[in-house]
């Protein structure tokens, strides 16, 4: 936990030029300031500070380089039509960050203090939050081992950092369904591993499969379980949902699937709109059967970056399963419009999800 109640601030003397809407892309430009806090065994978390965005100096033997002790989160800040800045369920992100910390043997943080630090950072860099429809300020909190030591053990020193990047609308020309391929050779995670933690190694292990999928013209990988290679788990960096014969189904959290905050939000929206929803194990054979019977009505992935990615085609072995004629489905569109509306302040927040600056 944090051992300090104060955050020191050093403002930049050389503010950056903000990128135009056309330049932004995703994760290419960063705001003027960053938050940083250090951990030392025996002292706890200390030296909380907001400083100009800058490089980090690390010893070549810093343990992060050798044993991968790191965790991170992804969240966004939005500007409403009235000019207010608001966050979407940030407390859930810091709670999940601590769950990842526990799994990676990283000291936990004070979640309320982390949220206050983020609010102060946003207040300083609030002019970086884009105002165009669909645009937002992406926020990346992360923690990594900084101790210079080559022994295999939990580190004694860490850095907790928050950086922020203005991003444009994920769909610049409207929501277009993506094509994904069901991975049959590689696995992302197994129960008992780190699949339910948000740690860098999970993403590095998926790069090869993603590279091969891209060569075939597919946007994402649909991962199957690592034991039997038949139960559906996640789509790349997103959770997945299917609408089959009127019922919405998503894989149950089992220890190898990341508990997505957007996933949880979609479940709330679906249930509040009286949809029949199931969280359970789903085999790829069940999806193929639903396709063949004509009951596979919609499929979509959910995550912070895109909110929803409609799935227009699934490739499994030699089969290509076209979903809803390759068009976005009614339920998918309703969920996207509702959640983005809550995030940007145009739809009433009935769930108390929004935190205003």
C-alpha positions in Angstrom: 0.0 0.0 0.0 1.0 3.6 -0.4 3.0 5.1 2.4 2.4 8.7 1.4 -0.6 11.0 1.3 1.1 13.7 -0.8 1.9 14.0 -4.5 4.5 16.5 -5.5 4.2 18.2 -8.9 6.8 19.5 -11.4 5.3 21.1 -14.4 6.9 21.0 -17.8 8.7 24.1 -19.1 8.3 23.0 -22.7 4.8 21.9 -23.5 4.4 19.7 -26.6 2.4 20.4 -29.7 -0.7 18.4 -29.6 -1.4 16.1 -32.6 -4.2 16.8 -34.9 -7.2 14.4 -35.2 -5.7 13.0 -38.4 -2.3 12.4 -36.8 -3.4 10.7 -33.5 -3.8 7.0 -34.4 -3.5 4.8 -31.2 -0.7 5.2 -28.7 1.7 7.3 -30.8 1.6 10.6 -28.9 1.8 11.3 -25.2 0.7 14.1 -22.9 3.1 16.6 -21.2 3.1 14.8 -17.8 3.2 11.4 -16.2 2.7 10.1 -12.7 5.4 8.0 -11.0 5.8 6.3 -7.6 8.5 4.0 -6.3 8.5 0.9 -4.1 11.3 -0.2 -1.8 11.1 -3.3 0.4 10.7 -2.2 4.0 9.6 1.3 3.0 6.6 0.6 0.8 5.3 2.8 -1.9 6.8 6.3 -1.7 7.9 9.4 -3.6 4.6 9.9 -5.5 5.1 12.6 -8.1 3.7 14.1 -11.3 6.6 15.1 -13.6 7.2 16.0 -17.2 6.9 13.0 -19.5 10.4 11.7 -19.9 12.6 8.6 -20.5 13.2 6.2 -17.6 16.7 5.3 -16.5 17.2 1.6 -15.6 20.2 -0.6 -14.8 20.9 -3.2 -17.5 20.3 -5.9 -14.8 16.8 -4.5 -13.9 14.7 -7.6 -13.2 11.9 -6.5 -15.6 14.3 -7.2 -18.5 15.0 -10.7 -17.4 12.0 -12.2 -15.7 9.1 -10.2 -16.9 7.6 -9.0 -13.6 5.1 -6.4 -14.9 1.4 -5.6 -15.0 -0.6 -2.9 -16.7 -4.1 -1.6 -17.2 -5.9 0.2 -20.0 -8.6 2.8 -19.5 -9.9 6.1 -21.0 -11.0 9.6 -20.1 -13.8 11.3 -22.1 -14.8 14.9 -22.7 -18.5 15.5 -22.7 -20.3 18.1 -24.9 -20.3 20.4 -21.8 -16.5 20.2 -21.6 -16.5 17.9 -18.5 -13.9 15.2 -18.2 -15.1 11.8 -17.0 -13.7 8.3 -16.4 -15.5 5.0 -16.9 -15.4 2.6 -13.9 -11.8 3.5 -13.0 -12.0 1.8 -9.6 -12.5 -1.5 -11.4 -9.2 -1.0 -13.3 -7.2 -0.4 -10.2 -8.9 -3.3 -8.4 -7.9 -5.6 -11.4 -4.4 -4.1 -11.3 -4.1 -5.3 -7.7 -5.4 -8.7 -8.7 -2.6 -8.9 -11.3 -0.1 -7.7 -8.7 -1.0 -10.5 -6.4 -0.5 -13.1 -9.2 2.9 -11.6 -10.2 4.2 -11.2 -6.6 4.2 -7.4 -7.0 3.3 -5.2 -4.0 -0.3 -4.0 -4.1 -1.2 -0.3 -4.4 -3.7 1.8 -2.5 -6.5 1.9 -5.1 -8.0 5.1 -3.9 -4.7 6.9 -3.8 -4.0 5.7 -7.4 -7.3 7.1 -8.5 -6.6 10.4 -6.8 -3.2 10.5 -8.5 -4.9 9.9 -11.9 -7.4 12.7 -11.3 -4.6 15.1 -10.5 -2.7 14.1 -13.6 -5.8 14.5 -15.7 -6.5 17.9 -14.2 -3.0 19.1 -15.3 -3.2 17.6 -18.8 -7.0 18.0 -19.3 -6.4 20.0 -22.5 -5.1 16.8 -24.0 -8.5 15.1 -23.8 -9.9 15.2 -27.4 -13.4 16.6 -27.9 -14.4 15.0 -31.3 -17.0 12.3 -31.2 -15.4 8.9 -30.6 -12.1 10.3 -29.5 -10.7 9.9 -26.0 -7.6 10.0 -23.8 -6.2 6.5 -23.4 -4.6 5.9 -19.9 -2.0 3.3 -19.2 -1.1 2.6 -15.6 1.7 0.0 -15.2 4.1 -1.5 -12.6 7.4 -3.2 -13.2 10.3 -4.6 -11.3 13.3 -2.2 -11.3 15.7 -3.9 -8.9 19.1 -4.6 -10.4 19.5 -8.3 -9.7 19.8 -11.5 -11.7 18.4 -13.9 -9.1 15.1 -15.5 -9.8 12.8 -14.1 -7.0 10.3 -11.3 -6.6 12.0 -8.0 -6.9 12.5 -5.6 -4.0 12.1 -2.5 -6.0 9.3 -1.4 -8.4 8.0 1.7 -10.3 4.3 2.5 -10.7 3.8 4.8 -13.7 0.7 6.3 -15.4 1.1 7.7 -18.9 -1.7 9.1 -21.2 -2.2 9.3 -24.9 -4.9 11.0 -27.0 -6.5 8.6 -29.4 -9.0 9.0 -32.2 -12.2 7.1 -32.8 -11.4 3.4 -33.1 -13.7 3.1 -36.1 -12.9 6.1 -38.3 -15.5 5.2 -40.9 -18.1 3.5 -38.7 -18.2 0.0 -37.1 -17.1 -2.6 -39.6 -17.2 -6.3 -38.7 -13.8 -8.0 -38.6 -12.6 -11.4 -39.7 -11.0 -13.6 -37.1 -9.3 -17.0 -37.3 -9.6 -19.7 -34.6 -6.1 -20.6 -33.5 -5.4 -24.4 -33.6 -1.6 -24.5 -33.0 -0.7 -22.1 -30.3 -2.3 -21.4 -26.9 -2.4 -18.1 -25.0 -2.9 -19.4 -21.4 -3.9 -22.3 -19.2 -5.8 -22.5 -15.9 -3.3 -21.9 -13.2 -1.1 -19.7 -15.4 -1.3 -16.0 -15.8 -4.2 -15.7 -18.2 -6.5 -13.9 -15.8 -3.8 -11.3 -15.0 -3.0 -8.4 -17.3 0.7 -8.9 -17.7 3.0 -8.3 -20.7 4.0 -11.9 -21.2 0.4 -12.9 -22.1 0.5 -10.5 -25.0 4.0 -11.4 -26.2 3.1 -15.1 -26.3 0.3 -14.3 -28.8 2.3 -12.3 -31.3 3.4 -15.3 -33.4 -0.2 -16.5 -33.9 -1.3 -12.9 -34.6 1.4 -12.5 -37.2 0.4 -15.6 -39.0 -3.3 -14.6 -38.9 -2.5 -11.2 -40.4 -0.7 -12.8 -43.3 -3.9 -14.6 -44.1 -5.9 -11.3 -43.9 -7.5 -11.8 -40.5 -7.7 -9.1 -37.9 -7.7 -11.2 -34.7 -7.1 -14.6 -33.2 -9.8 -16.5 -31.4 -8.0 -18.6 -28.7 -9.1 -22.0 -27.6 -8.3 -23.5 -24.2 -4.8 -24.8 -23.7 -5.7 -28.2 -22.4 -8.3 -29.7 -24.7 -8.0 -27.1 -27.5 -11.8 -27.0 -28.0 -13.3 -24.5 -25.5 -13.5 -20.9 -26.6 -11.6 -18.4 -24.4 -10.8 -14.9 -25.8 -10.3 -12.9 -29.0 -6.8 -11.4 -29.0 -7.1 -8.6 -26.5 -10.8 -8.9 -26.1 -13.5 -11.0 -24.5 -16.0 -12.7 -26.9 -19.8 -13.0 -27.0 -22.2 -15.0 -29.3 -25.9 -14.6 -29.9 -27.3 -18.0 -30.7 -31.0 -18.5 -31.3 -31.9 -15.4 -29.3 -29.6 -16.1 -26.3 -26.3 -14.3 -25.6 -23.5 -16.5 -24.5 -20.0 -15.7 -23.3 -17.2 -18.0 -21.9 -17.3 -18.2 -18.1 -14.3 -16.8 -16.3 -12.2 -19.8 -15.5 -8.8 -18.6 -14.4 -7.3 -18.4 -17.9 -9.5 -15.6 -19.2 -9.0 -11.9 -18.5 -12.0 -10.5 -16.5 -12.8 -7.7 -18.8 -14.4 -4.5 -17.4 -16.1 -3.9 -20.8 -17.3 -7.5 -20.7 -18.8 -7.0 -17.3 -20.5 -3.8 -18.4 -22.0 -5.6 -21.4 -23.4 -8.3 -19.2 -25.1 -5.6 -17.0 -26.5 -3.9 -20.1 -27.8 -7.1 -21.6 -29.5 -8.2 -18.4 -31.0 -4.7 -17.8 -32.5 -5.0 -21.3 -34.0 -8.4 -20.4 -31.8 -10.5 -22.7 -31.3 -14.2 -21.9 -27.6 -14.3 -21.0 -25.4 -17.3 -20.1 -21.8 -17.4 -18.9 -20.5 -20.9 -19.5 -18.1 -23.1 -21.3 -18.5 -23.0 -25.1 -16.9 -25.4 -27.6 -15.9 -24.4 -31.1 -18.0 -27.4 -32.2 -21.1 -25.7 -30.7 -20.4 -22.6 -32.7 -20.0 -24.6 -35.9 -23.2 -26.4 -35.3 -25.1 -23.2 -34.7 -23.7 -21.8 -37.9 -24.8 -24.9 -39.9 -28.3 -24.8 -38.3 -28.6 -21.1 -39.0 -28.9 -20.0 -35.4 -25.6 -18.2 -35.1 -27.0 -14.7 -35.2 -24.3 -12.4 -33.9 -20.7 -12.5 -32.6 -18.6 -9.6 -31.1 -15.5 -8.9 -29.0 -15.4 -6.4 -26.2 -12.6 -4.4 -24.8 -11.4 -0.9 -23.8 -9.9 0.2 -27.1 -12.9 -0.6 -29.5 -15.7 -1.1 -26.9 -17.2 -3.6 -29.4 -15.7 -5.3 -32.4 -18.5 -7.0 -34.5 -17.3 -10.3 -36.0 -18.3 -10.9 -39.6 -16.4 -14.1 -40.3 -14.8 -16.9 -38.3 -12.3 -19.2 -39.9 -12.0 -22.7 -38.3 -9.8 -25.2 -40.0 -11.0 -25.2 -43.6 -14.4 -23.6 -42.8 -15.4 -20.0 -43.1 -18.4 -19.1 -40.9 -20.0 -15.9 -42.0 -22.0 -14.2 -39.2 -25.1 -12.1 -40.0 -24.1 -11.7 -43.6 -20.9 -9.9 -42.5 -23.0 -7.0 -41.1 -23.2 -5.6 -37.5 -26.1 -7.1 -35.6 -28.9 -5.2 -33.8 -27.8 -6.3 -30.3 -24.1 -5.5 -31.0 -25.1 -2.0 -32.3 -27.4 -1.4 -29.3 -24.6 -2.3 -26.9 -22.1 -0.1 -28.6 -24.4 2.9 -28.8 -25.4 2.6 -25.2 -22.0 2.1 -23.7 -20.3 4.8 -25.7 -23.2 7.1 -24.9 -22.7 6.5 -21.2 -19.0 7.1 -21.5 -19.3 10.4 -23.4 -22.3 11.7 -21.4 -25.1 11.4 -24.0 -26.8 8.4 -22.4 -28.0 8.4 -18.8 -25.7 6.4 -16.5 -28.1 4.2 -14.6 -25.3 2.1 -13.1 -23.2 4.8 -11.4 -20.2 3.9 -13.6 -19.0 7.4 -14.4 -16.5 9.3 -12.2 -16.2 13.0 -13.1 -13.1 15.1 -12.5 
